[in-house]
Amino acid sequence: MPFRILILGSGGREHALAWKLARSQSTEHIYVCPGNGGTKREPKTSNIDLPIGDFARLVEFALKNNIDLVVPGPEQQLVDGVESHFHRVGIPVFGPSAQAAQMEGSKAFAKKFMARHSIPTAKYRVFEASQYEEAVKYVAECGHRVVLKASGLAAGKGVLIPEPEDAVAGLKEIMLDKAFGSAGDEVVVEELLVGPEISVLALSDGYTIVSLPAAQDHKRIGEGDTGLNTGGMGAYAPAPVATPEVMDQVMKHVLQPTISGMRREGFPFVGVLFVGLMLTSDGPKVLEYNVRFGDPETEALMLLLDEEIDFAAVLVACANHHLDSVDVSTRQGYAVSVVLASQGYPGNYQKGKRIDFSQPPQGVVVFHAGTQEVDGEILTSGGRVLAVTAYSPTLEEAVKSAYAGVDSVSFDGKTFRRDIAYRALNAVAESKTTSLTYAGAGVSIDAGNALVEAIKPYVRSTRRTGASAEIGGFGGLFDIRALEYTDPVLVSGTDGVGTKLRIAIASGIHDFIGIDLVAMSVNDLLAQGAEPLFFLDYYSCGKLHVEQTTKVIKSITDGCLEAGCALIGGETAEMPGMYADDDYDLAGFAVGAVERFHILPRPDITAGDVLIGLSSTGLHSNGYSLVRKIISRTGLTYSSACPWDENITLGRALLEPTAIYISQVLPLVKAGLIKGVSHITGGGFTENVPRVLPKDLGCYIDVATWPLPPIFKFLKDKGHVEALEMARTFNNGIGLIIVVEPYNVETVLEVLRRGKARVYRVGEVTSKPGVELRNLDTWM
């Protein structure tokens, strides 16, 4: 269907949107309120003269003219709730509700949101105007340089980056002198981040989010980023520093968590989310959210969208919550936008200067910002007058074309920067002359060496008879003759941790995950009756963070100490491009030994043998894909208080490490008192217990013989998981089941009860194949 669209605003952003929408097949007509001297010259477009803040009159106009979509440009109208006025009469708006617009309208609100959802950002504190003395004390004692931000809307000017000695004066300027008016009623004091800055604009319908190419803006009035801050003197996209790996991190750790978090908190985001990010050494961190198209980024991005894309259909799909049904594609190449300003901007400047245009070069579009048409002439009417924008296959060509376009425009006092995209151009020039190194490719040998030195004391602590537990060589040695085995058989096991790692990475808790790695392998050895002898690990990552990796390796040695095996070697692989910078993966390999006559399961298991269960410490390392899906539906985050234990976070509760049963069970294996051991891992009871039974036998398990721990009750209730599905997915509080002859049960129970895990008599072996689960209704 043809769309009639109303755009609110008068700047270069609005002209660029009208320009692109006018080229959409589905666009019938565009009204721009109030528009400028350029918008009215676009095909299918006309300006209307109405007060942009008079929502009642705008709604009346929209109804009278059969408007199908409203596209607000400036943030003030969104914060003031323009969306609700049109929503009430059934007209879709490409823009967020007033509640969602708080992400830009209140920096304090946005920072608290980021903290709740573990979205990476600078350290911060929020102070009300009455807390001036507390703010001064914090600035003096925080130990880092600060950025001072008026929390409310301040027309892009409410940010101060003072020198350390000027920080208190900056607080006074905002909090006491009211330099930014009521916008400074709350002040955000945050850590000064260092690194390249990028702007990421992403379209969202509240569920799906699609990122456009990252841009870099130039805020200062003068070359080399000198002089006063402005609304933006130019931009280019895509920014080369925003590599595919960086954009992957931004999507995983910023954009998707933001959209999901807003939806879970009851104010889904519709429109374009504009995120300012600093690319720090620890990865991308959010500087601020904006809830509308940026200016001058939008001018460049409109030229990067595919020429055939139906942009009107895309915006309508967003507003109607089905963005996934349309194509949002961009073309290869670069776009550069150079802003032409009035002389004196961003201070005082004169208006009414006539602008003369000649034909711009091919691929160049001159977008109007602060202009108006009077008696057929285009005159200046604002500080930022025009945005000359060019597209080309290479950045160098795009810059050259943009400045050729600048030369095609003249007006008295024309002011512009001559170094737009200089950062990227310098990087391109440097890349052509700089010799490449392994470190330059993202792999740090120095970091690897530092890690080895950091973990050596932990590895040495796992020494045991037969192993030296020294790392740094080409392999690990183990002398099995040093052990008192008569007829040993070697047993091996390998495993990983699975998607539990996602929770460790998201929570920033890396102190326990290595115990899981060891436990999963050594408990499998125990199922063969074997004593763990030694362990090797494999750690792969996108970027080697020595402190984080040391925590992981230490936790592996903690697991080895509990299992009684030596960590005799491993591999650490730094693989940029294979993983995002913050991602890592783990795998482990354990070797054990068992006397040939003690190999489990024994062939003499028979009907009537008793099943004894040992308690788990929680989820162990299985079922986390389902767990994460359930958590995503609850509205909780990993930093939320744990629903069944308010003393810890939900993330910490979910990371409780897998129990290691070696010391509790192995003595009974060596004494010949156990016929079989089933490690309850993926597949739960129904898949794991039959693995130790003869094919013609089965068993019953009575789930009423032990209490279902709170974590499983929570998952069952919140995920609406059926009892049978629980039994074949999770361990449900029993991490190990052993098979014992009836006349040995009391002896075995007496020994087991001296260990850490609680012990329950849970069932028996039967003559009917399969697993019968009794009293499942007690879980309902």
Salt bridges, closest charged atoms under 4 A:
GLU14 OE2 - ARG13 NE 2.77
GLU28 OE2 - ARG4 NH1 2.85
GLU42 OE2 - HIS15 NE2 2.81
GLU42 OE1 - ARG23 NH1 3.38
GLU75 OE1 - ARG292 NE 3.32
GLU83 OE2 - HIS87 ND1 3.80
GLU104 OE2 - ARG292 NH2 2.86
GLU163 OE2 - ARG145 NH2 3.91
ASP177 OD1 - LYS172 NZ 3.18
ASP185 OD1 - LYS178 NZ 2.94
GLU190 OE1 - LYS111 NZ 2.86
GLU190 OE2 - LYS149 NZ 2.88
ASP217 OD2 - LYS219 NZ 3.23
ASP225 OD1 - ARG417 NH1 3.10
ASP225 OD2 - ARG423 NH2 2.71
ASP248 OD2 - LYS252 NZ 3.26
GLU265 OE1 - ARG116 NH2 2.79
GLU265 OE2 - HIS117 NE2 2.59
GLU307 OE1 - ARG331 NH1 3.74
ASP356 OD1 - ARG354 NE 3.22
GLU373 OE1 - LYS40 NZ 3.86
GLU373 OE1 - ARG41 NE 3.66
GLU377 OE2 - ARG354 NH1 3.67
GLU396 OE2 - LYS432 NZ 3.79
ASP412 OD2 - LYS353 NZ 3.36
ASP419 OD1 - ARG417 NE 2.87
GLU453 OE2 - LYS456 NZ 3.35
GLU470 OE1 - ARG460 NE 3.20
GLU470 OE1 - ARG463 NH2 3.99
ASP487 OD2 - ARG596 NE 2.85
ASP516 OD1 - LYS500 NZ 2.85
ASP524 OD1 - HIS679 ND1 2.81
GLU531 OE2 - ARG464 NH1 3.20
GLU531 OE1 - LYS670 NZ 3.41
ASP558 OD2 - LYS554 NZ 3.30
GLU562 OE2 - LYS756 NZ 3.02
ASP582 OD1 - HIS545 NE2 3.77
ASP583 OD2 - LYS252 NZ 3.66
ASP583 OD1 - ARG502 NH1 3.07
ASP604 OD2 - ARG602 NH2 2.89
ASP609 OD2 - LYS675 NZ 2.91
GLU656 OE1 - ARG652 NH1 3.14
GLU725 OE1 - ARG728 NE 2.92
GLU741 OE2 - LYS675 NZ 3.43
GLU750 OE2 - ARG754 NH2 3.71
GLU764 OE2 - ARG761 NH2 3.81
GLU772 OE2 - ARG774 NE 3.27
